[in-house]
Amino acid sequence: MLQRRVLRWAAEERAAEMLDRLGELVSCESPPGSAPHLAACADLLTGWGRAVLRREPRRIVRDGVPHLLWRAPDQRVLLLGHFDTVWPAGTLARWPFTVDGAIATGPGVCDMKSGIVQMFTALALLEDTSHVGVLLTGDEESGSVTSRSLVEAEARRSGAVLVCEPGTPSGELKVARKGGSAYRLTVHGRASHAGVEPHAGVNATVEVAHQILAVGDLAAAAHGTSVTPTALSSGTTSNTVPEKAVLSIDVRSWTSAELDRVDRMLRRLEPRLPEAALTLEGGVNRYPLVADMARGLLETAREAARELGLEPPGGAHVSGASDANFTGALGVPTLDGLGGVGGGAHARSEYVDVRRMPERAALLAALVDRLAAAPVPAESARRGIPPS
């Protein structure tokens, strides 16, 4: 075991380096789906990871999206994160990385580039990384479409998964997350001249209005289930009865049963207007991360914090989903929120408290050090644990 107080001091000694790296990483834009930008960011992270893990990553490119994997033969702990952000290319020109006192801002500074900087700093503090795997993906913000199978495969061969997504603004770790579903509802109508023959058409805008109200009625506040109509497009010109409308639907819930209920009900939607038709695409993307998957790891993290002289972090239940939902659903012990302490993710108010980055890196290192000393349980011991 590492000397905990020395570990915290060593992390504090790297504070300036961490801030420089954060600026470099935030300034390397990585918008969703942009292969050139994501590749450049992966190049930067390859060098950082090689230096601390002392082994080359596998660079896995799927549909143009790069993912970086440093596997360990006896993988007792997997550090998981993503380097894509929600911000489009060019955002940096209008909103550059900025530090004002203890607060850093910029696209992706909290979600989750500060977590990546802390991750590599933590690894640099460890004497032995031979039992530690690292997976950094390039499409988490767009649903982990190409990386999900990779995340799940690496989780299955790991004793525990630590996710370096941001913590809460007060520094709590994340022990439970809502699951989420995404749908695309297409309404098919019939076009006609809006002034001459409006009666000859089937108005997709009117039909989608009926469907928006029906979709909203599927929410269940008592279960924490939200069903939210979001993006909407309809029609072509102002003098044409719309023949098509497309509605996006976002669903979140604390339980798998609720996600399945809403899925069934959405598939039973019927058109209200004669001759209108509906097409539904999508489904459950992530089942919930339940607190049982994090309870033991949270206590270990709290013990490590005490030894470091830090306030033991609490465990938070949060609405947003992450790749932790995938790993927890497999029955693999998973603890999330080990990244930066900040807030405002996906908003122009996004920030991270840079004063806390060294202590969070030290906490992560101490937690990894403890977990790496424990053998990986047989996969069969985790098999058959259903999401709840």
N, C-alpha and C positions, 0 to 999 in steps of 0.2 A: 504493500500500500504506500502511496505517496504521502509525504509529510504535508498535511492539509494547509497549515499556515504558510509554509514555504510556497505551496502551490498558488495561494492567493497573492502573495507578494510577487511571484514570477509573472502572474497575469497582469498585475498592475504595472509592472515594468514594460509591458508590451502595449500600453494604452495608446501611445502616440502612433505606433505601427498599425494598430487596429483602426484608428481613425483615418490614417492615410489609405489603408486598404479599402475601407468603406467608401471613401471618396472615389477611388479607382474603380470599384465594382459598380457603384451607382452610375458612374459616368460611362460605363460600358452598357449601353442600352440593350435590353433583351425583350423586345415586344413579342406578344404571342404570335406564333406562326411564322415569324420572319427568320427563315433559315440562316441568312448571312449574319444577322445580329446575334442569334443564339449560338452560332458556331464561334464567333469571336469571343463571346462570353465564356464558352466552354474551353477555348484555348487558354484564356487567362486562368481559369480555375484548375485546369490540368497542371499547370506549373505550380500553383499553390499546393495542390494535393500531393503531387509527386515529392515535393520537398519535405512534407511532414510525415507522409506514410511510407516513403522510401520504396515505392513500387508504382508501376505505371497503371493507369486506369484502362479499362476497356471503354472505348468510345462506341456507343451503340446508336446508330442513326436509323430512325424509323419514320417514314414519310417526310424525310427532310429534317426531322427534329432530333437534335443530339442529346444523348444522356450519358453521364459519366459514372462508371462503376468501378470502385476499388474493392474487390472481393477479398475476404480472408478465408483460408482453408477451414479453420475452426472458428466460425463466425459467432462469437458470443454476444456481440452487440452490433446493431446496424444503425448508423447515423443517416438520417433521411432528410432531404430537402429539395428545393427546386430553385432554379436560377431565372426562370421566366417571370415576367411581371405582367400586369394588366395594361401597362401604359404604351400607347402607340409610338412608333418611331418619330422622332422630332420633338417629343415632350421635353427632353433635356434642354433644348435651346430656349424654351420659355420658362422652364422650372429647373434650374441647375442644382446640383448638390450644394447645400449651404449648411454651415454650422454657426449657430448663434448661442454662445454660452455652452450649456449642456445639451442643447437640442439640435439634432441634425435632421434636415428635410431633403426631399428629392424623390423621384420616382423609384419605388421599390425599396426605399431605405429601411422600412420596417418589415415589409412583406416581400421577400424575406432575406434581403442581402446582408443586413446586420447579423442575422442568424448564421449565414455562411461564413462570414468573417470570424464570428465567435467559435464556430465549429472547427475551423482550421487552426485557430489559436489554441483551443483546447487540445487538439491532437498534438500540437507542437510541445505542449507541456507534459505529455505522457512519455514515460520511459520505454514503453512497449506498446506498439499498435498492431501487433501481429494477429490479435483476435478481434480486431475492429474492422468492420466493413463500412463503406461510405457509398451512398447512391444519391446523386444529384440529377434531377430530371428537368426536362425543358418544356413540359406542357401541362404542369399542374393547374395553372390558372385557366386553361381551356378544357379542363375535365379529365386530364391524365389519359387521354384516349390511346396514345401509343406507348405510354409508360406503365400502365396499370399492371399488366402481366409481369413486367420486370420487378415492380415494387413487391408484388405478392410472392414471386419466386424467391427474392432475397429475404423477405420476412420469414418465409417458411424454414429457411436454413439458419435462422438467427435465434439466439436466446431471448433477446429483447430488442425493441425498436425505440429509438429516441428521435423525435421529430423536432427539428430546429425552426419551426414556424415561430412567429412572435408570441411572447407571453401577453398577459393582459397589461393595461397601463399601470397597474399597481404591482406587477411582477409575479402574479400567480401563474402557475403552470396549468395546462389544459388537460383535464382528465376525462372529459366527455364532450362529444360534439354531436350536433344534430346530423341526421342523414339527409340526403338531398336527391331530388329527381328533377329532370329537365325534359320538357315536352315542346313540340311544335305542332300546333293545331292549324290545319289549312282548311278554309271554307271555300267551297266551289259553288259559284253562282252562275249567272248568265248575263252577259253585257247587253246593253241596249242604249238608245239615246235618252239621256236624262230629261230632255225637254219635250221631245216628240213622242217617244214611246216608253216612258218609265215603267208602265205596267207590263211591258213585254220582257222586262229583265227579271233576274233573281238577284236581289241586292246583297252582295257578300258583306258589305259594311253593316247592314242591319242585322244580318244573321250572326256576325261575329259579336255584335253588341249583346245579343241574347246569350251567346256562349260565355262571354266575359262574366255576366251575372251568375250564370250557372256554375262556372268554375269557382268563383269566389265563395259560393255557398258550400263548397267541399271542405273549407277550413274548419278546424276544430280547436278552438282556443284552449279548451280544458286539457287537451293533450299536447299543447304547444305546436300544433300543426298549422303551418301557413301554406296557403295555395294562392299564389300571386300572379295575375296576368302582368306581363312586363312589356316586351317589345311588340309593336303592332304595325303592320303595313296593310294598306288596302287601296284598291283603285288605281287608275292610270291618269285620267284627265277629269277636270271638274264638270264636264258635261256628259259623262259616261256612267251608267249604272255599273258599279264594280262587279266584275265576275270572279274576283279572287281576293281573299284576305288571309293573312298569316299572323298567328298569335303565338308568342312564346309564353310558357307557363313555368314558374319556379315553385317547387314544393320542398318544404323543410319539415322535419319532425324528429322527436326524440326516440321514436320507436319504429322498428321495422314493420310492425303490424299496421301502423298508420300509413306508412309509405305504400304498403301493399293495398290498403283500403282505397286510398286516393287513386292509385293506378287502376284498380278495377272500375272505379266510378268514372274516371276520365274516358275509359274505353267504352263506356255505356252511353256517352253523350249522343243525343239525337238532334238533328236539325229541327228548327222551329218553322222555317219557311218552306212551303211546298217547292219541291224540285231542288232545294239546296242539298249539298252533300258535305260530309266532313271526313278528313283524313288526319289521323293522329300518329305522330312519330315520337320516339324517345321512350324513356322509362326511368327506373331507379338507377342513379349513378353511384351513390355511396350510401350504404346502410350506416346507422349511427355507430359512433365510438362510445362504448358503454364504460362507466367508471370502474367496473370490475377489472377491466384490462389494465388499468393504470394504478390501482390502489397500492400494490406492493412497491412499484417503482417510485411512486410519490413519497412513500415513507422512507425509502432509501435515499431519495434526493433531499428530503428534510434532514435526515441524519448527516448527510454530507455537508449540508449548509451549516449545521450547528458546529461541526468540526472546523469549518472554514471561518467561523465567527460571524456568519451571516444570519439574517432573519430567515427562519425556515419558510419556504414558499407554501402558499395554500394551493388548493386545487379548484379550478373553475370549470363550470359547465358553460359552453359557448355555442352560439347558433350556427356559426360558419363551419363548413366541412373542410377537410384536408385529406392528404394521403394516409393520415393516421386512421381514418375510417376504414380503409382497405385492410391495413395490417391488424387492427383490433378485431375486425370481423373474422379473421382467420384464427383467432384464439391466441395470438402472439402478444405477450405483454407489451404494451405501448404507452409511452408518455409523450405528450405534445407540449408545445409552448416553451421550449428550451432556448428559443432565439432571443431577439432583442426585446427590451422593455420599451414599449411605445404604443402607438395607436394610429387611427385614421387610415387604416389600410384601404386601398382602392379609392382614396379621396385625396384632394389637393392638400388636405390637412395632415397627411401621413408624416409621422415623425418617429424618431427613436432617441432615447436618453443615452447619450454616449458615455456618461459617467458610469453607467451600470454595465457596460459591455465587458470590462475586465472581470468583474465579480461573476457574471453569468458564464463567461468562458471558464473560470476556475470551477464553478459549480458543475458544469458539464464534464470537465476533465475528471473531477473527483467521482462523479457518478459513473462515467465510463470505466474508470480504474477499478471501481468495485465490481461492476458487471463483468468486465473482462476476466476477472479472477474466478468466475463461476462457470462450470461446464454448461454447454447448451443442452437443454432437455430434449429427449427424443421427440421427433415431430409427431409421433403417434400419441404422445401424452397431451398434445394440444388439439388433436384432430377431433372433430365432432362437436366443437363448442359453437353453437349457433348464435348469430346476432340476435339481440333482443329488442 
